[in-house]
Amino acid sequence: MKKLPQSIKQIIKKKTFTLRDVQPQDNWSAGVRISYRITMVKAENEQHYAHLNPITDKWGYILVNLKVKGMVQMRAKWEDEKSLVEISEATKSTKNSWGCYDTKYDCIWGNQTNKNVRAFIRRRTQEEIQKFLKLFGISNERHDGGIVINKINWEK
């Protein structure tokens, strides 16, 4: 975001988005109730080329980082009911004696809860972020839109 105008930086950093996709109890899929904000937008190769920034890069990828806070729908082992758990708590894992990572909640998201929750958030937020950044002229001519959600961090 170093190469963007100051006014655009302030607007992008202040904007908070919400995603409410909670599934019913009888459904085997999970949902989220989160709010997220953009913390960084940059062109993929802007450190190598002085003329590139997210507005002028028409063919490369535009990398976006997010800060997420909220709740994730989880089902603990040996339980029938889903519950909403704070996202940083739900994705914590501990190393077991076999070298694998276990979580307390893995009945819905699978063994790699951390990866699966982040992949779910990337899929569900991609379109909204593309539309928002397009308002500032941050888009390119790639067939997939060119916006890549790079890092997702949990906010406390």
C-alpha positions, 0 to 999 in steps of 0.5 A: 500500500506504499504506492497508493495515494494516502486518501485511498489507503485510509478508505481501504483500511477503514472499511470493514466487511461482514460475512454471515453464512451460518448453516442450520444444525441438521446440515453437515457443512459449517459456516462463519459469522465474521468481520474482516478488513483489508490490511494490505494491497500491492502489485505482485512485482511492485518491489522490482519495478518502480512504475508498478502499483496496484492501480497501474498493474494491468496484467500481474496479480494484486495481492491482498492481506486480510484481518479477520475476527468473529466466530466459526461454526464447529462441532467438537468430537463426540458431540451432536450439536454445532456451536459458534467458537471464536475463530482464533480459538477454533483453529488452534492445534497441538502436536500429538505423539505421532507428529500430526496436529490435532484440534479440539474441533475437527468433525466439520472442517476436517483434520487441517481446520486452520487451512480449511477455514482460511480456504473457505474465507478466501472463496467467500470473500474474493468477489466482494473484495474485487468489487470494492477495489474496482471502485478505486481503479484497482483491477486488471484485465486478467480473466480471473480478476487478478485479485489474490487473497494472500495472507489471512490473520486473526484479530483478537 
